[in-house]
Amino acid sequence: MRIYTRSGDKGLTSLVYGQRVPKNHMRVEAYGTCDEANSAIGLAVSALGNEEWEGRQDFLDQLHRVQTILFHVGAELSTPKDKEVYWKLKQSHIVEMEKQIDIWDEELDPLNNFILPSGHIASSALHSARTIVRRAERLVVGLDEEIENKLVLSYLNRLSDFLFVAARYINKKLGEQELGLHVDLTSM
């Protein structure tokens, strides 16, 4: 199989089942944004390199699981409403993520103010992934009538929470400082 097909040279791409749509179609924007978020999560994993801490492999496994499910979310978004989706997002995927958020959150210091993306580069990459997921979520809201599985929106909403807590968790485990929002408005 060749990587290039030339079929997109005129600004069209195929959804699942072959329907051709413009590359700026809302569905393409939505699943492309999920792909972008997935890449940012991959960047975070790569940035962890050989860092060692207790629970490292479980953390990486959780991120890999999220990446896999996010890939499937993209497949759901690229499937027209009247067509069958081979792998559907389930409520159990959201519940599983909520449980992991709670486990990590128990180890974190309470938030007293907003924090800025900072600390370990993997943490900042996860914050970047979180903001990309928020964009995907906004795009999916615009597709509401075209999306069969309403859990997609819930999953993306929860995923941004998951990535926020994961970013904080990495900083905690690796002894990195979180920067709180500090603005002295009198000096501006």
C-alpha positions in Angstrom: 0.0 0.0 0.0 1.3 3.4 -0.9 1.2 6.2 1.6 0.1 8.7 -1.0 -3.0 8.2 -3.1 -3.4 11.6 -4.7 -7.2 11.3 -4.0 -7.1 14.3 -1.7 -5.3 16.7 -4.1 -8.5 18.6 -4.9 -9.4 19.2 -1.2 -11.7 16.1 -0.7 -11.3 13.2 1.7 -13.3 10.0 2.4 -15.3 9.2 5.4 -15.8 5.7 6.6 -17.9 3.9 3.8 -16.3 6.1 1.2 -18.5 9.3 1.2 -16.3 12.1 -0.2 -16.4 15.4 1.7 -14.3 18.6 1.7 -11.3 18.4 4.0 -12.7 21.3 6.0 -16.0 19.5 6.7 -16.9 19.6 10.4 -16.6 15.9 10.7 -13.0 16.0 9.3 -12.2 18.9 11.6 -13.5 16.9 14.6 -11.7 13.7 14.0 -8.6 15.5 12.8 -8.6 17.4 16.1 -8.9 14.1 18.0 -5.9 12.8 16.0 -4.0 16.0 16.9 -4.8 15.4 20.6 -3.6 11.8 20.3 -0.3 13.1 18.9 0.2 15.5 21.8 -0.4 12.6 24.2 2.2 10.6 22.3 4.6 13.6 22.7 4.1 13.5 26.4 4.8 9.7 26.5 8.0 10.3 24.5 9.0 13.2 26.8 8.9 10.8 29.7 11.8 8.9 28.2 13.5 6.8 30.9 12.1 8.7 33.9 11.4 6.2 36.6 8.9 6.4 39.4 6.6 4.0 41.3 3.5 3.4 39.1 5.2 4.5 35.9 4.1 1.5 33.8 0.5 1.8 35.0 0.5 5.5 34.1 1.9 4.8 30.6 -0.7 2.0 30.2 -3.5 4.4 31.1 -2.3 6.9 28.4 -2.0 4.2 25.8 -5.5 3.0 26.6 -6.8 6.6 26.2 -4.9 7.0 22.9 -6.5 3.8 21.6 -10.0 4.8 22.6 -9.4 8.3 21.2 -8.5 6.7 17.9 -11.8 4.9 18.0 -13.6 8.1 18.8 -12.1 9.5 15.6 -13.5 6.5 13.8 -17.0 7.2 15.2 -16.7 10.8 14.1 -15.7 9.8 10.6 -18.7 7.4 10.2 -21.8 8.9 8.7 -24.9 8.8 11.0 -26.8 6.3 8.9 -23.9 3.8 8.8 -22.8 1.2 11.3 -19.9 1.9 13.6 -17.9 -1.2 14.2 -16.5 -0.2 17.6 -18.6 2.0 19.7 -17.7 4.1 22.7 -19.5 2.9 25.9 -20.4 4.4 29.2 -17.9 2.0 30.8 -15.0 3.8 29.0 -16.0 7.1 30.7 -16.5 5.5 34.1 -13.1 3.8 33.8 -11.5 7.2 33.1 -13.3 8.8 36.0 -12.0 6.1 38.4 -8.5 6.8 37.2 -8.9 10.6 37.7 -10.0 10.0 41.3 -7.1 7.7 42.0 -4.5 10.2 40.7 -6.3 13.2 42.3 -6.0 11.6 45.7 -2.2 12.0 45.5 -2.3 15.6 44.4 -2.3 18.7 46.5 -5.6 20.6 46.5 -5.8 23.4 44.0 -5.8 26.9 45.6 -5.7 28.8 42.3 -5.4 28.3 38.6 -2.2 26.7 37.4 -0.2 27.4 34.3 1.1 24.6 32.0 4.6 24.1 33.4 7.0 21.7 35.1 8.1 18.6 33.3 7.8 18.8 29.5 5.5 15.7 29.6 3.2 17.7 31.8 3.1 20.6 29.4 2.5 18.2 26.5 -0.5 16.8 28.4 -1.8 20.3 29.0 -1.5 20.9 25.3 -3.4 17.7 24.6 -6.1 18.9 27.0 -6.6 22.1 25.1 -6.8 20.2 21.8 -9.4 17.9 23.3 -11.4 21.0 24.4 -11.3 22.1 20.7 -12.5 18.7 19.5 -15.3 18.9 22.1 -16.4 22.3 20.7 -16.4 20.9 17.2 -18.5 17.9 18.2 -21.0 20.2 19.8 -21.4 21.7 16.3 -22.0 18.3 14.9 -24.6 17.3 17.5 -27.4 16.3 15.0 -24.9 14.3 12.9 -23.4 12.2 15.8 -25.3 9.1 16.6 -23.4 8.2 19.8 -23.9 11.1 22.3 -21.2 9.5 24.6 -18.6 11.0 22.3 -19.2 14.4 23.7 -19.1 13.1 27.3 -15.9 11.2 26.6 -14.1 14.2 25.3 -15.3 16.3 28.2 -14.0 13.8 30.7 -10.8 13.3 28.7 -9.8 16.9 29.2 -10.3 16.4 32.9 -8.2 13.2 32.7 -5.4 15.0 30.9 -5.4 17.9 33.4 -5.0 15.6 36.3 -2.5 13.4 34.5 -0.4 16.6 33.8 -0.5 17.5 37.5 0.3 13.8 38.5 3.4 13.8 36.4 4.8 16.9 38.0 4.0 15.5 41.4 5.7 12.1 40.7 8.8 13.7 39.2 9.1 16.5 41.8 8.4 19.3 39.4 7.0 22.6 40.5 3.5 23.7 39.3 3.3 27.4 38.5 0.2 29.0 39.9 -1.4 32.0 38.2 0.0 35.1 39.8 -0.7 38.4 38.3 -0.2 41.7 40.1 -2.7 43.9 38.3 -1.4 47.0 40.1 2.0 46.8 38.2 0.3 46.6 34.8 
